[in-house]
Amino acid sequence: MANFNSKFLIMDNFNSKNISLSFATELMTQEERLDIKREKNTVSIGIPKEVNNDENRVALVPDAVNMLVNNGHKVIIESDAGRKAHFFNNEYADAGAVIAYEKSEVFQSDIILKISPLTNEEIEYIRNKQTIISTLHATIQSAEYFRKLMSKKVNCLAFELIKDKSDTFSVVRSMSEIAGNTSILIAAEYLSNINNGKGLMLGGFSGITPTEILILGAGTVGEFAARAAMGLGATVKVFDSSVYKLRRLQNSLGSRIITSVFQPKVLLKSLKTADVVIGAVHSKNGMTSCLISEDMVMQMKHGSVIIDVSIDQGGCIETSRVTSHAEPVFIKHNIIHYCVPNIASRVSRTASYALSNFFGPTLLQVGEEGGVDNLIKIESGIRNGVYIYNGVLTNSFIGKKHNIPSQDIDLLITALR
């Protein structure tokens, strides 16, 4: 999940089936494409300190900063921006970054790169013609929020919508892999005595019945949760509404794990014996369905653990409610509930490396292609992440939700040529 709602936001971005994702590139002559590639330039990249207390990640690690600086780019990072991920000012300074002690200095950069969406206060720092790369969280933003950004005449890209060459939402996938793995480690913590659990070791041990892990959802989070649980020797059961996804999961794991489509009686039977339940359901429309009722939770074994990774979309378990890293769990009906939306931020250093592995090469490509505008024109995957282009809204979902006129990004780029 990792706080991202990709498919929902792009479901209506391209209404015309006659326009391909590479529409703008196809209309460019060979000479135009060569001209773009020759016009290499350097850019300044600003990394502000995250103000969200639950956000511990940083978009670029020192190694990536060093790579960018060695290629002629300038990186300005706000003091202590990487501290929560254990990357410190001296490391960034040694890598060639400029350490800024005023947020306003960071926002003088050509590109602003951050994890959480811009706050209203941060929008005030924005100047015309900048590029903002961050998460979007469109379902919780107001119409006024988008109008403010549009008035700045900026480019805004939601990195959860950006695709790679394989047509995969690479940032979403990497964060989902981390969330899946980490959810099992979290469950192990809360099963043990150290956190007032019932004293179980998650996994298997000779002569003892293995721990039972019930996973709801056969997507990326579910797959990597299953991998981690199987590696520890636990018994894994996976439920999903799609037989195709279940079959694909079994093929991916190379193991005949126990799988089932969502059948209420079968689900309840598995729930009664489960030691851990991982809610890993992702919804296309931004809100997950409730798959486990409160009555079903009451029939679980006392001391069992629920990790509802789907909580960023409302949760798939009726008793779930949003928690934070500061107070991650609550107990209801003698069941431990962990419902932190941003699980990847719990392992912020690993997650920061994963993010940096994407952003570093992408920013290098910005310079190679002569700037953000050129990269948007020639890379359909990058273009897929654009929701405001030069002050014009290009995401039709946002437009319909807030009654703001939007334009197709492909047509808009062609018209501006």
N, C-alpha and C positions, 0 to 999 in steps of 0.2 A: 504493500500500500504506500508506506513512506510518505504520507501526507499528500500523495499525488492522485489527480483524477483525470488521466490523460484522455481516454477514449471519449468521455462525455463531452469534453471541451471541443474536440475536433470533429464530432459526429456530423456537424452541419457546415463545416468551414468551406467545403467545395461542393456547391450545389449542382454545378453543371458537369455531367459525366463526359462531355465532349472536351473538357479542358484537362489535360494531363498534369501531373505534378511538376513536370519539367517544361511546362508551357513557355515560361519566359525565356528559358535557356534555348529552347528549340527555335524561337523566333530571332535569336541573335545570330548574325553572320559569323563566319569563322574569324574574320578580321577583328570583329568586335570582341570576341572571346579572347583572342591573342592580346589585344590591347589591354584588356582588364588584367590579364596575367602579368603583363609587363609593368603595370603601374603599382609596384609594391610600395608600401608605406609603413611607417611605424605608428603605433598608437599608444596612448596612455590608458592604463587600467587602474581603476580605483576599487579598493576592497574595504568597505566600511565595517565597523564592528557591529555584530548582530545585537539588536536590542531586546529580542525575544529571549526571556530567561530560559526557555526550554530548548533553545537552539545552540548547540555546542560545536557545530561544524564550521569550517572555514572553506571558502571556494577554491583557494589555491594554497598548496603547501610550498615550503621554501624551495624545494627542488624544481618545481614548475616555474616559480618566480625566476629562478636563476636561468632556466632555459629561455624564458621570454626576454629577460634583460640581455642575455648574450646574443639574442637576435635583434637587438636594437630597440625593443619596446621599453616603456617606462611603467613601473608598477608602484602605485602609492597605496599603502595599507595603513589603516588606522591603528594606532597603538593598542596592543593587546587583543587585536581582532582574532588571533589564533590561539590565545591563551587557554581557552576551554578544551581545545584539542591538543594541548601541550606543544604548541609551536610558539616560540617566543620572539620578541622584538629583535633580539640580537641575531637569531637565525635568519630572519627576513632581511635584516640589514646586511649580513654577510652574503646573502644571495643577491644583493643589489637593489633591494626595494628601498623606497623612500618611506620612512616612518612618519606618519602625520599625527599630530596631537590634537588637531581640530577636525571635526567631521567635514566642515565646509571645504577644507583643503582636498580631501578625498574626492569630493563631488565636483572638482574642477576637471576631472579626467574625461577622456573621450567615451570610455566604456565603464559603466558601473556594474560590478559583478558581486552579487550577494546571494544568500540562500533564501531567507524569508522575503516575502513581498515588501516593497517599499512602504514605510509608514507615511501617514499624512505629513508628519514633521519632515521626513526625508524628502518628500516630493517638493517641499519648498526650496531645497538646495538644488534641484534639478535645473539645468539651463537648456536652451533650445539646441536641437540637433544631437543630443547625446543618445547613447544606446544603453538601455537597461536590460540586464540579464538576471533573472531571479525566478523563483516560483511565482505562480499566479494566484492560486486559491480563489478562482473566479466566483465560486458559489457564496463566499462570505464577503465579497467586496461590494461596495455601493456604486450606484450610477455616478455619483459625484466623484468618487475615486477615479474612475476611468476618464471622466471629463477633465479632471485636473491634469492627468497625464497627457491627454490629447492636446490640451492647451499649450503644453510645453513643446509641441512639435518634435517629439522624440520617437525613436524606435524602441519598442518593448518586446522582448522575447521571453517566453515562459519555457524554462529548460526542461520541464516535464513533458512538453509537447514536441521537443526536437527529436528527430529521428536520425539514425545513422545510415550507412550505406546498405545495410541489410534490412532496412525498413523497420527497425526495432527502436522502441523508445529506450535508448541506452541508459540514460540517467535513472529513469524509473526502474528499469530492470536491475541495475546494480544496487539501488537502495532497497529493492524488494528482496534481492538475494541476501543482503545483510540482515534485513528485518526477519526473514525466515530462519536463518541460522541463529540469530540472537534470541528469538522467541523461545527456542528450546533451552538455551543456556539460562534464560530468565526463569523458565519453568523449573529447571533443576535447582535453582537457588531457593525458590519458594516451596519446593517439596522438602527441602532439607531442614534440619532443626535450627539452623542459624537464623532463619527468618520466621521462626515459630511455625514451620511446616510440620507435617506429620512424620518426618524423619525418613523419607524414602530416597534412595539413590535412583536417579533417572537412568534407565537403561536395563541391562540384563546382568545376571550374576548366576554362576553355576548353582543349581539346586534351588533357585528362587524364581518365582514367576516374574517375568519381565514387566516393567512399567508399560501401561497402555496409553498411547498417544492418539487422540482423535483429532483429525485435521479437517476443517470445513473449508473446502476450496482447493482446486487442483492447479492453480496458477503458479506464478513464480514464487510467491511467498510460501505457498503450500509445498511446492517441490523442494525448496531448500530447508524448510522445517522437517520434511520427511527424511531428507538426506542426513541431517544432523541427528535426528532421533534414531534412525537405523544404525548410524555409525556408533551410537552408544549402546546398541543392542536392545532397544525398546521395540515393542509390538506397535505397528503403525496401521491405522485405519484412516482412509481418506474418503470423504464424501464430496460429491459435486453434482450439479444438475446436468452436466455434459458427459456423456459416455466417451465422446471423442477425447476430451481433456483427460479423463481417467486413463484411457488407453495410452495416450501420449505420455502421461506421467509414468506409467509402468514401463514403457519402452525406454524412457529417459533414465529411469533409475536402474534398469536392468534387473528388476526383481518383481516377483509376483506378490506385491503388497495387497492387503485387504482393501478393496474399493467398493463403493456403492453409490448409486444415485440417491438423492434425498427422498427417502421413504420414512415417514414419521415413526412407524413402529420399529423399523430397523435402526433408525437414528437413536431413538430412546433406549433401546436395548444396549447399544454401544456406549451411550452416555452414562448408563448406570455403572458400567465397569471401568470407565476411563479414569485415569489418574490426572491427565492433562488434556485440556481442550484448547486448540489453536483456531481462532476465528480468522480465516484468511480469504474471505470472500470479497471479490471486487465487483462493483456494479458499474455498468455502462452509463446509467443515468444519474450517478452521483450519490445514491442513497441505497445502502444494502438492505435486503429484506431480513426480518427477524426470523431466524431459523430455529432458535432454541428459546422456548418460552420460560417464564419464571417457574412455572410448575415443573418443567423438565429439569431445571437447575436444582430444584428442591429434592429431586430424586437422585442426584449425584452423590458419590461417596464423600463423606465429610473430610475436609482437608485437601480435596482436589483443587487443581489450579486452572483458571481460565485466563488465557492470554488473547485478548480480542484485538488483533492487529487491524481489523476492519473498523475500528472506532473512529478513524478519520472520515468515514462515510456513514457515521451514525451507529455502527456496531451491528453485529449479526446475532447478538444474544440479548435478550430482553433486560436482563439485570445489569448490563454494562452501563457505565457512565464515564465520561472523560476524566482521566487523572493526569498528574504531571510527574516529571522526574523527581521533584521534591517530595511528593507524596504519591507514589506510583500504584499502591494497592489499597483495596478495601475488602472487607469480608461481609458477604451476604449469604444467608442460609448455610453458614459454615463452609462456604466455598471462597477461596482466595481469588479475587479479580484483579488482573493487571490490565489497565486500559489507557496506556500512554500512546497518543497518536504518533509521536515522532520517535519510534524505537531506534532508528539508525543513529540518532543523535546520542544515544546511550553509549555507543562505541564511536565517538566522534573522530578519533584519530584515523581509524580504519575508513570510516565513511568519507572523511576529508580527502584521503588519498584516492578513493574511488571517484569522487567528484573532480578532483584535480586531474586525474587521468583523462577525463573527458574535456574539461575546460582548457587545459594547457594546449593540446594540439589544435583545438578549435580556434583559440585566439591567435596561434601562429598562422593558421589558415587565413584569418582576417587580414593579417599583414601581407601574406603572399598574394591574396586576391585583390589587394588595393583598397581595403576598407570593408566595413560591415555591409553597406549597400550593395556592393558588388558580390559579396558572399551570399547575401540573400537572393540575389538574382540568379546565381548559377547553381546553388545547392538547394534542392527541393526539401531535403530533410531539415535544414536550418530554417527555410521559409515556413515550414510547417509550425514552427514555434512562435512565429510573429503574430502578435495580437494587436499591436498598434504600429503603423508604418508611417513615419514622418507626420505624426499627429492624426492619422486616419485610422479608425477602428477597422480591423480586418478579421475579427473573430465573430462569426454570425451568432454563435450561442450567446455571447455577451450582449450583442446588439439586440437580440430578441428579448433577453431577460430584462434589460434595462431601457428598452425602447430608444436605442441609440442607432442611427444609421451606420451600416457597415458596408465595406466594399471587398470584393474578392481580391486577395493579394496578388494573384497572377495577372488579373486584368489591370490592377492598379500599377504594377511595375511596368507592364507593357505601355500603358498610357503615358507614363512619366519618362519614357525613353526619348 
